[in-house]
Amino acid sequence: MSIPVVLNGGHEELVSKDKLQFLMHTKQIVFFKRTDGWAVLGRDKMRNQNGPYYGDERRQHDVFSLDY
């Protein structure tokens, strides 16, 4: 799946999820497209990639249960 991004110089590209992470980490992009619209780096909330999530599981699991 390709994600539309706008680079610092104004150039638009379609990138992979891995390249998006790299571009975000190296601060080479200004905007990227989410399902709900364009996200602006430095303004909109981003996922924290620094460590694991310790909150309650909120995803739906209809096929199997994660309780063991």
C-alpha positions in Angstrom: 0.0 0.0 0.0 1.4 3.4 -1.0 1.0 6.5 1.2 0.9 10.0 -0.3 3.4 12.3 1.3 4.6 15.9 0.7 8.4 16.3 1.2 10.0 19.4 2.7 10.7 20.9 -0.8 7.0 20.5 -1.8 7.6 17.4 -4.0 4.8 14.8 -3.7 5.5 11.1 -3.6 3.8 7.7 -2.9 5.9 5.8 -0.4 5.7 2.5 1.5 4.9 2.3 5.2 8.6 1.6 6.0 9.8 4.6 3.9 7.2 6.8 5.6 8.6 5.8 9.0 12.1 6.6 7.8 11.0 10.0 6.3 9.2 10.9 9.5 12.2 9.9 11.7 14.6 12.0 9.5 12.1 14.9 9.3 12.1 14.9 5.5 8.3 15.2 5.1 5.7 17.9 5.9 2.4 16.1 5.4 1.2 12.5 4.8 -2.2 11.2 4.0 -4.2 9.3 6.6 -7.7 7.7 6.0 -9.2 10.7 7.8 -7.2 13.4 5.9 -3.8 14.9 5.8 -1.6 14.8 8.9 0.9 17.6 9.5 4.2 16.6 11.3 4.7 18.7 14.4 1.0 19.6 14.7 -1.0 16.4 14.6 -0.7 13.5 17.0 1.6 10.7 15.9 2.1 7.2 17.4 4.9 7.0 19.8 7.4 4.5 18.4 9.7 4.5 21.5 8.3 1.5 23.3 5.5 -1.1 23.8 1.9 -0.1 24.5 0.8 -1.1 28.0 -2.8 0.0 27.9 -5.9 -2.1 27.5 -6.3 -4.0 24.2 -9.0 -2.2 22.2 -8.8 -4.1 18.9 -11.6 -6.5 18.0 -10.7 -10.1 17.7 -13.6 -12.1 16.3 -11.6 -15.1 15.2 -9.7 -15.9 18.4 -9.3 -14.6 21.9 -6.1 -13.2 23.3 -7.0 -14.3 26.8 -4.8 -17.2 27.9 
